[in-house]
Amino acid sequence: MTWLALSPEEWVAVRLSIKVASIATLASLPLGILIAILLARGRFWGHSLLNGFVLLPLILPPVVTGYALLVLFGRRGPVGTLLADWFGIVLSFRWTGAALACGVMGFPLLVRAIRLSIEGVDRRLEDAASTLGANRAWVFLTVTLPLILPGILAGAVLCFAKAMGEFGATITFVSNIPGETQTLPSAIYTLLQVPGGDAGAFRLTLVSVAIAMLALLVSELLARRAHARLDVQ
């Protein structure tokens, strides 16, 4: 079974993928919750436009999304130049850029899951808390947030899974640099291009499936605990 043992280079790709996907998911959560609330509860001009913009990465080819990120956040792009000159942050061809690309691609799935969860909340529960003197922020923290927690967990897992499997946008924006931007999909693609790389590609594929299944199991466990707490309350 030694052929199943990962090489040091493959371990680097696995660790980098987990790191990139985790940061992409955690960084997307606050904005994702805010956008989901706006789409679920907001009534304003441009609502449909905002919804379309959020879902755009799901419709566009990933390479197009990656190119757009390169134009905007590249070293010569308007946002990239500002970040580099003022804050010393460079995203293109760095692992942080891979996290940005993965976060952008997973963001629509995150928002969609949270939005559906918010739309399923009984507004009478929130109104009851308001009549007892609680302000909006406190109502959200004590009533709405616990109720939508399963949706947040589901959205986070979907975002994480999308980030783990993202290839087109990532390789377009940050290329395929071993040890820096070479995530699992990029490593699998590279191994398939060289003679004798099938075994390595197969090993990394098994790792990808195992990580995805583990994430789903953890999400299911956390969601059950959240539902159990709500039932007790």
MOPELIN-V18315 format. One record per residue. N is the residue number from 1. RES is the residue in three letters. SS is DSSP state (2 for helix, 1 for strand, 0 for the rest). Layout:
BEGIN
n=N res=RES ss=SS
n=N res=RES ss=SS
END
This chain:
BEGIN
n=1 res=MET ss=0
n=2 res=THR ss=2
n=3 res=TRP ss=2
n=4 res=LEU ss=2
n=5 res=ALA ss=0
n=6 res=LEU ss=0
n=7 res=SER ss=0
n=8 res=PRO ss=2
n=9 res=GLU ss=2
n=10 res=GLU ss=2
n=11 res=TRP ss=2
n=12 res=VAL ss=2
n=13 res=ALA ss=2
n=14 res=VAL ss=2
n=15 res=ARG ss=2
n=16 res=LEU ss=2
n=17 res=SER ss=2
n=18 res=ILE ss=2
n=19 res=LYS ss=2
n=20 res=VAL ss=2
n=21 res=ALA ss=2
n=22 res=SER ss=2
n=23 res=ILE ss=2
n=24 res=ALA ss=2
n=25 res=THR ss=2
n=26 res=LEU ss=2
n=27 res=ALA ss=2
n=28 res=SER ss=2
n=29 res=LEU ss=2
n=30 res=PRO ss=2
n=31 res=LEU ss=2
n=32 res=GLY ss=2
n=33 res=ILE ss=2
n=34 res=LEU ss=2
n=35 res=ILE ss=2
n=36 res=ALA ss=2
n=37 res=ILE ss=2
n=38 res=LEU ss=2
n=39 res=LEU ss=2
n=40 res=ALA ss=2
n=41 res=ARG ss=2
n=42 res=GLY ss=0
n=43 res=ARG ss=0
n=44 res=PHE ss=0
n=45 res=TRP ss=0
n=46 res=GLY ss=0
n=47 res=HIS ss=2
n=48 res=SER ss=2
n=49 res=LEU ss=2
n=50 res=LEU ss=2
n=51 res=ASN ss=2
n=52 res=GLY ss=2
n=53 res=PHE ss=2
n=54 res=VAL ss=2
n=55 res=LEU ss=2
n=56 res=LEU ss=2
n=57 res=PRO ss=2
n=58 res=LEU ss=2
n=59 res=ILE ss=2
n=60 res=LEU ss=0
n=61 res=PRO ss=0
n=62 res=PRO ss=2
n=63 res=VAL ss=2
n=64 res=VAL ss=2
n=65 res=THR ss=2
n=66 res=GLY ss=2
n=67 res=TYR ss=2
n=68 res=ALA ss=2
n=69 res=LEU ss=2
n=70 res=LEU ss=2
n=71 res=VAL ss=2
n=72 res=LEU ss=2
n=73 res=PHE ss=2
n=74 res=GLY ss=0
n=75 res=ARG ss=0
n=76 res=ARG ss=0
n=77 res=GLY ss=0
n=78 res=PRO ss=2
n=79 res=VAL ss=2
n=80 res=GLY ss=2
n=81 res=THR ss=2
n=82 res=LEU ss=2
n=83 res=LEU ss=2
n=84 res=ALA ss=2
n=85 res=ASP ss=2
n=86 res=TRP ss=2
n=87 res=PHE ss=2
n=88 res=GLY ss=0
n=89 res=ILE ss=0
n=90 res=VAL ss=0
n=91 res=LEU ss=0
n=92 res=SER ss=0
n=93 res=PHE ss=0
n=94 res=ARG ss=0
n=95 res=TRP ss=2
n=96 res=THR ss=2
n=97 res=GLY ss=2
n=98 res=ALA ss=2
n=99 res=ALA ss=2
n=100 res=LEU ss=2
n=101 res=ALA ss=2
n=102 res=CYS ss=2
n=103 res=GLY ss=2
n=104 res=VAL ss=2
n=105 res=MET ss=2
n=106 res=GLY ss=2
n=107 res=PHE ss=2
n=108 res=PRO ss=2
n=109 res=LEU ss=2
n=110 res=LEU ss=2
n=111 res=VAL ss=2
n=112 res=ARG ss=2
n=113 res=ALA ss=2
n=114 res=ILE ss=2
n=115 res=ARG ss=2
n=116 res=LEU ss=2
n=117 res=SER ss=2
n=118 res=ILE ss=2
n=119 res=GLU ss=2
n=120 res=GLY ss=0
n=121 res=VAL ss=0
n=122 res=ASP ss=0
n=123 res=ARG ss=2
n=124 res=ARG ss=2
n=125 res=LEU ss=2
n=126 res=GLU ss=2
n=127 res=ASP ss=2
n=128 res=ALA ss=2
n=129 res=ALA ss=2
n=130 res=SER ss=2
n=131 res=THR ss=2
n=132 res=LEU ss=0
n=133 res=GLY ss=0
n=134 res=ALA ss=0
n=135 res=ASN ss=0
n=136 res=ARG ss=2
n=137 res=ALA ss=2
n=138 res=TRP ss=2
n=139 res=VAL ss=2
n=140 res=PHE ss=2
n=141 res=LEU ss=2
n=142 res=THR ss=2
n=143 res=VAL ss=2
n=144 res=THR ss=2
n=145 res=LEU ss=2
n=146 res=PRO ss=2
n=147 res=LEU ss=2
n=148 res=ILE ss=2
n=149 res=LEU ss=2
n=150 res=PRO ss=2
n=151 res=GLY ss=2
n=152 res=ILE ss=2
n=153 res=LEU ss=2
n=154 res=ALA ss=2
n=155 res=GLY ss=2
n=156 res=ALA ss=2
n=157 res=VAL ss=2
n=158 res=LEU ss=2
n=159 res=CYS ss=2
n=160 res=PHE ss=2
n=161 res=ALA ss=2
n=162 res=LYS ss=2
n=163 res=ALA ss=2
n=164 res=MET ss=2
n=165 res=GLY ss=2
n=166 res=GLU ss=0
n=167 res=PHE ss=0
n=168 res=GLY ss=2
n=169 res=ALA ss=2
n=170 res=THR ss=2
n=171 res=ILE ss=2
n=172 res=THR ss=2
n=173 res=PHE ss=2
n=174 res=VAL ss=2
n=175 res=SER ss=0
n=176 res=ASN ss=0
n=177 res=ILE ss=0
n=178 res=PRO ss=0
n=179 res=GLY ss=0
n=180 res=GLU ss=0
n=181 res=THR ss=0
n=182 res=GLN ss=0
n=183 res=THR ss=0
n=184 res=LEU ss=2
n=185 res=PRO ss=2
n=186 res=SER ss=2
n=187 res=ALA ss=2
n=188 res=ILE ss=2
n=189 res=TYR ss=2
n=190 res=THR ss=2
n=191 res=LEU ss=2
n=192 res=LEU ss=2
n=193 res=GLN ss=0
n=194 res=VAL ss=0
n=195 res=PRO ss=0
n=196 res=GLY ss=0
n=197 res=GLY ss=0
n=198 res=ASP ss=2
n=199 res=ALA ss=2
n=200 res=GLY ss=2
n=201 res=ALA ss=2
n=202 res=PHE ss=2
n=203 res=ARG ss=2
n=204 res=LEU ss=2
n=205 res=THR ss=2
n=206 res=LEU ss=2
n=207 res=VAL ss=2
n=208 res=SER ss=2
n=209 res=VAL ss=2
n=210 res=ALA ss=2
n=211 res=ILE ss=2
n=212 res=ALA ss=2
n=213 res=MET ss=2
n=214 res=LEU ss=2
n=215 res=ALA ss=2
n=216 res=LEU ss=2
n=217 res=LEU ss=2
n=218 res=VAL ss=2
n=219 res=SER ss=2
n=220 res=GLU ss=2
n=221 res=LEU ss=2
n=222 res=LEU ss=2
n=223 res=ALA ss=2
n=224 res=ARG ss=2
n=225 res=ARG ss=2
n=226 res=ALA ss=2
n=227 res=HIS ss=2
n=228 res=ALA ss=2
n=229 res=ARG ss=2
n=230 res=LEU ss=2
n=231 res=ASP ss=2
n=232 res=VAL ss=2
n=233 res=GLN ss=0
END
